[in-house]
Amino acid sequence: EAGVVQSPRYKIIEKKQPVAFWCNPISGHNTLYWYLQNLGQGPELLIRYENEEAVDDSQLPKDRFSAERLKGVDSTLKIQPAELGDSAVYLCASSSGLRGINEQFFGPGTRLTVL
Amino acid sequence: QKEVEQDPGPLSVPEGAIVSLNCTYSNSAFQYFMWYRQYSRKGPELLMYTYSSGNKEDGRFTAQVDKSSKYISLFIRDSQPSDSATYLCAMIGRETSGSRLTFGEGTQLTVNP
């Protein structure tokens, strides 16, 4: 079974430029998450989708960040304009949405460097 | 104050040593306690989890939860170089699907051959 796929794996941009990250979750997983992981820190949730609906976006900086999950499968996370402090790893995860442990499966992440 | 505190290390041990990793937390609503392992340049992967207080063993790994002290531990016996990774504790506040995971900052472990 294929895991969570993310692209690109690495991205280097100059500040004030836009950037987009793409995620393809595990087939059949209705719940999709975007996390931000700063160096030496644990992941922090940015947004959670149940199918097409964003059900938890309270941690998403909406002035510059946006996300979408069309058709309830793939998702895109965008930053416009990027700032130096946005340099981090952006992780996508998915889960089947069942009760109980609801294990989240993570992709390898996109490492963003803003110069 | 962070909801979950974890000693970031780094921790370096010889092969075969017993490793103890720990987290403390402040939110009494946490019910599921997990340990994720993250290799360099990879995403976290679930290692094991415990519901409420108690112990759980899986091979060389043992997870312990003490809700009265708000303290969780992961023990690794007979540590191997392949165990070298960052270990993240994580917690969920409720049982229903889609709960937000709250992570510790991770402990970087190196097991030297």
Interface residues (C-beta under 8 A of the other chain):
Chain A: V4 T31 G40 Q41 G42 P43 E44 L45 R48 E50 V55 D56 L91 A93 S95 G97 L98 R99 G100 I101 N102 E103 Q104 F105 F106 G107 P108 G109 R111
Chain B: V4 Q6 P8 Y32 M34 R41 K42 G43 P44 E45 L46 Y49 L88 A90 I92 E95 T96 S97 G98 S99 R100 L101 F103 G104 E105 G106
